[in-house]
């Protein structure tokens, strides 16, 4: 599926709105991840030793910003290049970390679902199916790039 100009615009416009409330939305993103799949809590170093999601956790906020920005950048790249291109060292690190933590396809889906719910919360009434589809498509391409790197990393280890 081609990523349309309109899809790119929807992701960029909604990110501009949502990034003004990153503390709230980052907390919401992780709340959604844990609501959907409580068993993944231990995968996040900043959630491991606590029974609640720390509201003022700088690592949690920083990680959420990275997720949002990378999906947004993926959307822009899909439109411009037809694929997601992440700098080699960043992609290698993402592949390595996700492989070490044993991240699987269903866990990528959990994050996508949580991300879409967060976009819905962040955009309120302005959120529609088209916007959710645009974020979903951009996320799918980003996840595919990370999974490809995980496979390379795994092959190199054997």
N, C-alpha and C positions, 0 to 999 in steps of 0.2 A: 504494500500500500504506500502510495506517495504521501508525503507529509505536505499538506497544502499551506499556502500563504496564510490562509485564515486560521489554520490550526496553530501555526507559529505565532501569529498575532494574539490568539487567545491565551496561549501559555505565557507570552511575554507580558501582556497586559495584566493578567491575573497575578503573576509574580510581583509586578510593581505594586499592586495593592497589598498582597499578602506579606511582603517583606517588611512592611511598616509595623507588623505585629508578630514578628518572629518569636519573641519569648512565649506568647500564648500559643501560637501555632506549633512551635517545636514541642512544647509540652503535650499538646493535643495529638500530634503525630505519634509520639511514643505511647501515649495512653491508648490510642487506637491499635497500635502494634500489639501491645500487651493484652488488650481486650480480645483481639482476634486470635492471638496465639500466645497465651501466658508462658508457655514452655520456652520461649526464646529469650526470656529475660536475662539469663546467664550469658548470652552472646554479647551483651553490651557491658563493657567494663564499668561504665558509670551507673549501671542499674543492679549489678550483681549482688552487692551486699546491703541492699535496702528493701524494705517492704513497700515503699512508695516511690513514685517518680518525683525526684527532687525538683521543685519548682525553679530554683535559682541555680541549677547545675550548668555551669559554663560549657562543659564537655557535651552535654546533651544538646544544648542550644547550637553549639558549633557543628555538631554532627548533623543536626536537622538542616541547618543552613547549607551544608555541603550537599545533602541529598536534594534539596529544592534547587539549588544552583545548577547542579549537574543535570538534572532533568530538564531544566530550562535551557541550558547550553546544548543539550542533546537535541531539543526541539529546533533550535536555531541552526545547528549543524545539519540536521536532517533536511531542512529546507535548502540550505546553501550547498551542501556536498552530497546529499543523498545517503549519508551514513554518519554514525557517531564516531568522531575521532578525538580520543583523549590522549594527552601527551603520554609517550611511552612509559615514563617512570611512574606517573600517576596510575595508569591502567595496570601496570605490573604490580604496584602496591595494592590496588583494589583487588586484583585477582588473587594475590598472595594472602591477604587478610581474609577474604571471603573463603578461600580454600582451607586455610588453617582452622577457621571457625566451623568448617563443615556446612556452610550454607548450601541449601538445596533449592530446587525449583519452587517447591511450595512456600519456602520462606521468602523468596523474591516476590511471590504473589501476595503474601501477607503485607509486605511493605507497600506494594502497589495499591492494595485495597485501603490501607491506612492513609496513603498519600492522597488518594481520591477523596476519602472522607474528610481529610484536612482541607483540601481545595474547596469542598462543599462548605465547610464551616467558615473558611476564610473569605469566601466570595458571597456567601449567603444567597439572596434571591438572584444575584447576577450569575450564579452558577447554573449551567444547563448541560444537557447530554453532550453537546458538541465540545464544550470546554473540558468535560471529564474525559471524553474520547481523545482529545488532543494531548492531555497530560498522560493518559494511559499509553498512548502510542509512543510518545517520547520516552517514557519510562521503560517500555518494552525494549526499545532499541538500546538504551543505556544498559539495561540488565543483560541483554544479549552480548554486548561488548565485554562486560565483566565476566560472563560465563565462558566466553571464548578464551579470555586470558586465563581463567581458572584451569581450563583444559590444557592450555599450553604449559602452565606451571606444573600441573600434575604429570604431564608427559615428560617434562624435563627432569622431574624428580625420580622417575623410574628408569 
